Amino acid sequence: MAKLKKDSTREIIRDYALLTVGCLFLALALNWFLVPNKLASGGISGIANILFHVTGISVGIIFLVINVPVFIIGTMILGSKTGVKSFVGLILVSVFIFATEWIAPITDNLLLAALYGGLLIGTGLGLVFRARASTGGTDLIAQVVNKFTGLSLGICMLFIDGLVILTAAIVFGAEFALMALIALYVTSKTIDLIQEGFSFEKMVFIISDKSDELQEAILTDINRGVTKLQAQGGFTGQDKPMLMCVVEQKEITALKHLVKHVDENAFIIVGNAQEVVGRGFRGVSKDYKANNSEHPQQS
């Protein structure tokens, strides 16, 4: 198995910066929207929210008291994969909750609190995950349950969050639990958006009798690389090359026009490629780009 390279100083600084900002957003979401409006949208933060309204103990203290033992047990059972950054994350969330408790809630409208609280929680968690960390909590519990039961992580998380929201329904009432579900949904969608980015590239499949001519035209006119796949017609049984190309959204019209210009009978399939990492897109070093600037931007 190939060894992973150690993170550079720049990557470490970037990760901890993302982790810090993400933890601050989590704390603000709790103090601005979720805790004042009794919206316990799953996770340890949801448990802390419920216990705060039952006992009056600070959310930050409850979050820390629950998370530290969970982290220790998770480390004992799962090993070092829990990570130092995750421990730093759970400490930062607690500290930021303490530091921002004095800020008055922004709204007492349950729907607005659910929407904006979920958005802010999702943004915070998305940044934390991009830092390759976590804030402890139910994801560690889910990993432990997964290890002993074999249930998928998704099912474990759903079960745990479901229990939290069910408890919120019993303690606060059904309306608060329903709003918490909205917040949980917004959180999950926001995490996806932060993780996958805002850009939506297009993946194009082209079947044509003039595949060689099309390949050359795309390479030279669009400056995008092409992958040639071997396909077989389901009706005719004949082998025929199929071209695959990934382009930015602004390039799709020019590509379709070019294909029709070369072969008006070409069969084109266009789909969303929600995240593309590699040459010509994201995630390529400056040195690599400089050394390969004369070549098409896709292998």
C-alpha positions in Angstrom: 0.0 0.0 0.0 1.4 3.4 -1.0 2.2 5.7 1.9 0.4 9.0 2.1 2.6 12.1 2.0 2.7 14.1 5.2 0.8 17.4 5.2 2.8 20.5 4.4 2.9 23.4 6.9 0.6 25.3 4.5 -2.0 22.5 4.5 -1.9 22.2 8.3 -2.5 25.9 8.7 -5.3 25.8 6.2 -6.9 22.8 8.0 -6.8 24.4 11.4 -8.1 27.7 10.0 -11.1 25.9 8.4 -11.6 24.0 11.6 -11.6 27.2 13.7 -14.0 29.0 11.5 -16.3 26.0 11.2 -16.4 25.6 15.0 -17.3 29.3 15.4 -20.2 28.9 12.9 -21.5 25.9 14.9 -21.4 27.8 18.1 -23.2 30.8 16.5 -25.8 28.6 15.0 -26.6 27.2 18.5 -26.6 30.5 20.3 -28.3 32.6 17.6 -31.0 30.2 16.3 -31.3 26.6 17.7 -30.9 26.8 21.5 -33.2 29.9 22.1 -35.9 28.3 19.9 -35.6 24.8 21.3 -34.6 23.2 18.0 -32.7 20.0 18.8 -31.8 18.9 15.3 -29.8 15.8 16.1 -26.3 15.2 17.3 -24.6 15.9 20.7 -25.5 19.6 20.2 -29.2 18.5 20.1 -28.8 16.5 23.3 -27.0 19.5 24.9 -29.9 21.7 23.7 -32.5 19.5 25.4 -30.5 19.1 28.6 -30.0 22.9 28.8 -33.7 23.6 28.8 -34.3 20.8 31.3 -31.4 21.5 33.7 -30.3 25.1 33.0 -26.7 24.0 32.7 -24.7 25.8 29.9 -24.9 24.1 26.5 -21.1 24.5 26.2 -20.5 22.6 29.5 -22.9 19.8 28.5 -21.4 19.5 25.0 -17.9 19.1 26.5 -19.0 16.7 29.3 -20.7 14.4 26.8 -18.1 14.7 24.0 -14.9 14.1 26.0 -15.9 10.6 27.3 -17.3 9.8 23.8 -14.0 10.8 22.2 -11.9 8.8 24.7 -14.0 5.7 24.3 -14.0 6.2 20.5 -10.2 6.4 20.6 -9.9 3.3 22.7 -12.2 1.3 20.4 -11.4 2.8 17.0 -7.8 3.7 17.5 -6.0 6.8 16.3 -8.4 7.4 13.4 -10.4 9.7 15.7 -7.6 12.3 15.3 -6.1 15.2 17.2 -7.9 17.7 15.0 -11.3 16.2 16.1 -10.4 16.6 19.7 -9.3 20.2 19.0 -12.6 20.7 17.2 -14.8 19.6 20.1 -12.8 21.8 22.5 -13.2 24.8 20.1 -16.9 24.4 19.8 -17.3 24.4 23.6 -15.1 27.4 23.9 -16.9 29.3 21.2 -20.3 28.5 22.7 -19.1 30.0 26.0 -17.6 33.0 24.3 -20.8 33.8 22.3 -23.5 33.1 24.8 -23.9 36.8 25.6 -25.1 37.5 22.0 -28.9 37.9 21.8 -30.8 35.5 19.5 -31.5 36.9 16.1 -35.1 35.6 15.7 -37.8 33.8 17.6 -39.5 32.7 14.4 -39.3 28.9 14.4 -39.1 28.5 10.6 -36.5 31.2 10.2 -34.5 29.7 13.1 -34.7 26.2 11.5 -33.6 27.5 8.1 -30.8 29.7 9.1 -29.7 27.6 12.0 -29.5 24.6 9.7 -27.6 26.6 7.1 -25.1 27.8 9.6 -24.6 24.4 11.2 -24.2 22.9 7.7 -21.6 25.5 6.7 -19.7 24.9 10.0 -19.7 21.2 9.6 -18.8 21.4 6.0 -15.7 23.5 6.8 -14.8 21.1 9.6 -15.0 18.1 7.3 -13.0 19.9 4.6 -10.3 20.3 7.4 -10.4 16.5 7.6 -11.7 16.7 11.2 -14.9 16.4 13.2 -16.3 17.8 16.4 -16.7 14.4 18.0 -20.3 13.5 18.9 -22.6 11.2 17.1 -20.3 10.4 14.2 -18.0 8.7 16.7 -20.9 6.9 18.4 -22.1 5.8 14.9 -18.6 4.4 14.1 -18.5 2.4 17.4 -22.0 1.0 16.8 -21.0 0.2 13.2 -18.0 -1.7 14.5 -20.0 -4.0 16.8 -23.2 -4.4 14.9 -22.2 -4.1 11.2 -24.9 -1.6 10.5 -24.0 1.1 8.0 -22.8 4.5 9.3 -25.7 6.2 7.5 -28.3 4.0 9.3 -26.5 4.5 12.7 -26.4 8.3 12.3 -30.1 8.3 11.2 -31.1 6.2 14.2 -29.1 8.4 16.7 -30.4 11.7 15.2 -33.9 10.2 15.1 -33.7 9.4 18.8 -32.6 13.0 19.6 -35.5 14.5 17.6 -38.0 12.1 19.2 -36.8 13.1 22.6 -37.2 16.8 21.6 -40.7 16.0 20.5 -41.5 14.6 24.0 -39.8 17.4 25.9 -40.6 20.4 23.7 -43.6 19.3 21.6 -44.2 18.0 18.1 -44.0 21.4 16.4 -40.5 22.0 17.7 -39.4 18.5 16.5 -40.9 19.1 13.0 -38.9 22.3 12.8 -35.8 20.5 14.0 -36.3 18.1 11.1 -36.2 21.0 8.7 -33.0 22.3 10.2 -31.5 18.8 9.9 -32.4 18.6 6.2 -31.0 22.1 5.5 -27.8 21.1 7.4 -27.3 17.9 5.3 -27.8 19.8 2.0 -25.5 22.6 3.1 -22.8 20.1 4.1 -23.0 18.6 0.6 -22.7 22.0 -1.0 -19.7 23.0 1.0 -18.0 19.6 0.4 -18.7 19.4 -3.3 -18.4 23.1 -4.1 -20.6 25.5 -6.1 -19.3 24.7 -9.6 -21.3 22.2 -11.7 -19.3 20.9 -14.6 -20.9 19.0 -17.4 -20.0 15.4 -18.4 -20.6 14.8 -22.1 -20.8 11.4 -23.9 -20.7 11.5 -27.7 -21.4 8.6 -30.0 -20.5 9.3 -33.6 -19.2 7.7 -36.8 -16.7 10.5 -37.0 -15.2 10.0 -33.5 -11.6 10.6 -34.6 -12.5 13.9 -36.3 -14.5 15.0 -33.3 -11.8 14.1 -30.9 -9.3 16.3 -32.8 -11.8 19.1 -32.9 -12.5 19.1 -29.2 -8.8 18.9 -28.4 -7.9 21.9 -30.6 -11.1 24.1 -30.6 -12.4 23.6 -27.0 -9.0 22.8 -25.5 -10.4 19.9 -23.5 -9.2 16.4 -23.3 -11.2 13.5 -24.5 -11.4 9.9 -23.2 -12.3 7.3 -25.8 -14.4 4.4 -24.5 -15.3 1.3 -26.4 -19.0 0.8 -26.5 -21.3 -1.7 -28.2 -24.7 -1.1 -29.7 -27.4 -3.0 -27.8 -29.5 -3.4 -31.0 -26.9 -3.8 -33.7 -24.2 -5.5 -31.5 -21.6 -3.4 -33.4 -18.6 -2.0 -31.6 -18.4 1.7 -31.7 -16.1 4.3 -29.9 -17.8 6.7 -27.5 -16.1 9.9 -26.5 -16.3 11.3 -22.9 -15.5 14.9 -22.2 -15.8 17.0 -19.1 -16.3 20.8 -19.6 -17.3 23.8 -17.6 -20.9 24.9 -17.8 -20.0 27.9 -20.0 -18.3 25.7 -22.5 -21.2 23.3 -23.1 -23.0 25.3 -25.8 -19.8 25.7 -27.8 -19.1 21.9 -27.5 -22.6 21.0 -28.7 -22.3 23.4 -31.6 -18.9 21.9 -32.5 -20.2 18.3 -32.4 -23.2 19.1 -34.6 -20.9 21.0 -37.0 -18.6 17.9 -37.4 -21.4 15.3 -37.3 -25.0 16.4 -37.3 -26.1 12.8 -36.6 -24.0 12.5 -33.5 -25.7 11.2 -30.4 -25.0 13.4 -27.4 -25.6 12.8 -23.7 -25.1 15.7 -21.2 -25.1 15.2 -17.5 -24.0 17.0 -14.4 -20.5 16.3 -13.0 -21.0 17.9 -9.6 -17.4 17.7 -8.5 -14.4 17.4 -10.8 -10.9 17.3 -9.4 -7.9 17.0 -11.7 -6.0 18.5 -14.5 -7.8 21.6 -15.9 -10.2 21.8 -13.0 -9.6 21.9 -9.2 -6.9 20.2 -7.1 -3.9 20.5 -9.3 -0.6 22.1 -8.1 0.7 25.2 -9.7 3.9 23.4 -10.7 2.0 20.8 -12.6 -0.1 23.4 -14.4 3.0 25.3 -15.4 4.7 22.2 -16.7 1.7 21.1 -18.7 0.1 24.3 -19.8 0.4 23.5 -23.5 -1.6 20.3 -23.3 -5.4 19.8 -23.2 -6.9 20.2 -19.8 -8.2 16.7 -19.3 -6.5 13.3 -19.6 
